[in-house]
Amino acid sequence: MSARAVHLHRVLRCPPQKVYRAFLEAAAMAKWLPPHGFTCTVHHFEGKVGGTFRMSFTNFTTGGGHSFGGEYLELVPNERIRYVDRFDDPNLPGTMEVTVTLTPVICGTELKVVQSGIPEAIPLEMCYLGWQESLLQLAALVEPDIPG
Protein backbone atom coordinates (compact mmCIF):
# COMPACT_ATOMS: atom_id res chain seq x y z
CA MET A 1 0.00 0.00 0.00
CA SER A 2 1.27 3.45 -0.92
CA ALA A 3 2.46 5.74 1.87
CA ARG A 4 0.51 8.61 0.28
CA ALA A 5 -2.03 9.59 2.92
CA VAL A 6 -4.25 12.38 4.19
CA HIS A 7 -5.16 12.99 7.84
CA LEU A 8 -8.31 14.91 8.74
CA HIS A 9 -9.70 16.04 12.08
CA ARG A 10 -13.01 17.62 13.08
CA VAL A 11 -15.20 18.03 16.13
CA LEU A 12 -18.90 17.50 15.45
CA ARG A 13 -21.74 18.68 17.70
CA CYS A 14 -23.49 15.32 18.05
CA PRO A 15 -22.92 11.95 19.74
CA PRO A 16 -20.60 9.34 18.18
CA GLN A 17 -23.60 7.05 17.53
CA LYS A 18 -24.99 9.49 14.98
CA VAL A 19 -21.66 9.89 13.16
CA TYR A 20 -21.15 6.11 13.13
CA ARG A 21 -24.58 5.61 11.53
CA ALA A 22 -23.76 8.19 8.86
CA PHE A 23 -20.80 6.02 7.76
CA LEU A 24 -22.84 2.80 7.69
CA GLU A 25 -26.14 3.70 6.03
CA ALA A 26 -26.26 3.85 2.23
CA ALA A 27 -28.69 6.79 2.02
CA ALA A 28 -26.59 8.81 4.47
CA MET A 29 -23.37 8.07 2.56
CA ALA A 30 -24.99 9.17 -0.71
CA LYS A 31 -25.97 12.46 0.92
CA TRP A 32 -22.70 13.50 2.56
CA LEU A 33 -19.78 11.64 0.94
CA PRO A 34 -19.64 13.10 -2.61
CA PRO A 35 -17.69 16.39 -2.67
CA HIS A 36 -19.33 19.60 -3.85
CA GLY A 37 -20.49 19.39 -7.46
CA PHE A 38 -20.89 15.60 -7.44
CA THR A 39 -23.83 13.25 -6.96
CA CYS A 40 -23.54 9.71 -5.63
CA THR A 41 -25.24 6.50 -6.67
CA VAL A 42 -24.95 3.59 -4.26
CA HIS A 43 -25.08 0.36 -6.27
CA HIS A 44 -24.51 -2.06 -3.40
CA PHE A 45 -23.99 -1.58 0.35
CA GLU A 46 -23.43 -4.05 3.22
CA GLY A 47 -22.38 -2.11 6.32
CA LYS A 48 -20.87 -5.02 8.27
CA VAL A 49 -17.43 -6.58 8.75
CA GLY A 50 -16.67 -8.42 5.53
CA GLY A 51 -19.50 -6.51 3.84
CA THR A 52 -18.84 -4.84 0.52
CA PHE A 53 -20.00 -1.66 -1.19
CA ARG A 54 -20.03 -0.15 -4.69
CA MET A 55 -20.68 3.50 -5.51
CA SER A 56 -20.30 5.99 -8.34
CA PHE A 57 -19.67 9.73 -8.12
CA THR A 58 -20.90 11.81 -11.07
CA ASN A 59 -19.68 15.32 -11.86
CA PHE A 60 -22.92 17.34 -12.06
CA THR A 61 -21.39 19.81 -14.55
CA THR A 62 -19.82 17.42 -17.05
CA GLY A 63 -21.68 14.16 -16.42
CA GLY A 64 -18.34 12.34 -16.12
CA GLY A 65 -17.48 10.37 -13.06
CA HIS A 66 -15.79 7.43 -11.44
CA SER A 67 -16.89 4.30 -9.65
CA PHE A 68 -15.28 2.43 -6.81
CA GLY A 69 -15.93 -0.39 -4.40
CA GLY A 70 -14.53 -1.81 -1.22
CA GLU A 71 -14.91 -3.89 1.90
CA TYR A 72 -15.36 -3.21 5.61
CA LEU A 73 -12.45 -4.66 7.62
CA GLU A 74 -13.26 -3.50 11.15
CA LEU A 75 -16.31 -2.02 12.86
CA VAL A 76 -16.26 -1.11 16.55
CA PRO A 77 -19.70 0.43 17.17
CA ASN A 78 -19.54 4.18 17.74
CA GLU A 79 -15.70 4.12 17.96
CA ARG A 80 -13.90 2.88 14.85
CA ILE A 81 -14.51 2.07 11.18
CA ARG A 82 -11.84 0.66 8.90
CA TYR A 83 -12.38 -0.19 5.25
CA VAL A 84 -10.53 -0.52 1.96
CA ASP A 85 -11.62 0.71 -1.43
CA ARG A 86 -10.33 0.83 -4.97
CA PHE A 87 -11.29 2.71 -8.11
CA ASP A 88 -12.56 0.82 -11.16
CA ASP A 89 -10.40 3.06 -13.39
CA PRO A 90 -7.10 1.29 -14.24
CA ASN A 91 -5.43 4.74 -14.28
CA LEU A 92 -6.12 4.95 -10.52
CA PRO A 93 -4.55 1.67 -9.37
CA GLY A 94 -4.08 0.29 -5.88
CA THR A 95 -6.07 -0.14 -2.73
CA MET A 96 -6.78 2.72 -0.35
CA GLU A 97 -7.44 2.16 3.33
CA VAL A 98 -9.60 4.48 5.41
CA THR A 99 -9.64 4.49 9.21
CA VAL A 100 -12.27 6.56 11.01
CA THR A 101 -11.91 7.09 14.76
CA LEU A 102 -14.74 8.53 16.86
CA THR A 103 -14.10 9.79 20.39
CA PRO A 104 -16.79 11.29 22.64
CA VAL A 105 -15.87 14.79 23.84
CA ILE A 106 -17.72 17.27 26.04
CA CYS A 107 -19.35 19.01 23.06
CA GLY A 108 -19.97 15.99 20.81
CA THR A 109 -17.58 13.78 18.83
CA GLU A 110 -13.97 14.12 17.84
CA LEU A 111 -13.61 12.63 14.35
CA LYS A 112 -10.28 11.56 12.88
CA VAL A 113 -9.99 10.20 9.34
CA VAL A 114 -6.85 8.71 7.81
CA GLN A 115 -6.90 7.68 4.15
CA SER A 116 -3.76 5.97 2.88
CA GLY A 117 -2.72 4.33 -0.37
CA ILE A 118 -3.97 7.26 -2.48
CA PRO A 119 -3.05 6.72 -6.16
CA GLU A 120 -0.19 8.84 -7.51
CA ALA A 121 -2.52 10.37 -10.14
CA ILE A 122 -4.55 12.11 -7.41
CA PRO A 123 -2.91 15.27 -6.01
CA LEU A 124 -3.02 15.06 -2.20
CA GLU A 125 -4.30 18.63 -1.94
CA MET A 126 -7.31 17.65 -4.09
CA CYS A 127 -7.94 14.68 -1.82
CA TYR A 128 -7.83 16.99 1.23
CA LEU A 129 -10.18 19.43 -0.50
CA GLY A 130 -12.68 16.68 -1.34
CA TRP A 131 -12.64 15.29 2.20
CA GLN A 132 -13.05 18.78 3.69
CA GLU A 133 -16.15 19.33 1.55
CA SER A 134 -17.51 15.89 2.44
CA LEU A 135 -16.97 16.49 6.16
CA LEU A 136 -18.83 19.82 5.95
CA GLN A 137 -21.77 17.91 4.46
CA LEU A 138 -21.41 15.23 7.14
CA ALA A 139 -21.70 17.94 9.81
CA ALA A 140 -24.80 19.36 8.09
CA LEU A 141 -26.38 15.89 8.22
CA VAL A 142 -25.49 14.80 11.77
CA GLU A 143 -25.41 17.99 13.82
CA PRO A 144 -29.08 19.06 13.58
CA ASP A 145 -31.19 17.58 16.38
CA ILE A 146 -34.60 17.45 14.73
CA PRO A 147 -37.28 16.00 17.00
CA GLY A 148 -39.96 13.56 15.89
Beta strands, then each sheet from edge to edge (+ up, - down):
strand 1: 5-12
strand 2: 38-45
strand 3: 52-59
strand 4: 65-76
strand 5: 80-87
strand 6: 96-105
strand 7: 108-116
sheet 1: 1+ 7- 6+ 5- 4+ 3- 2+
end
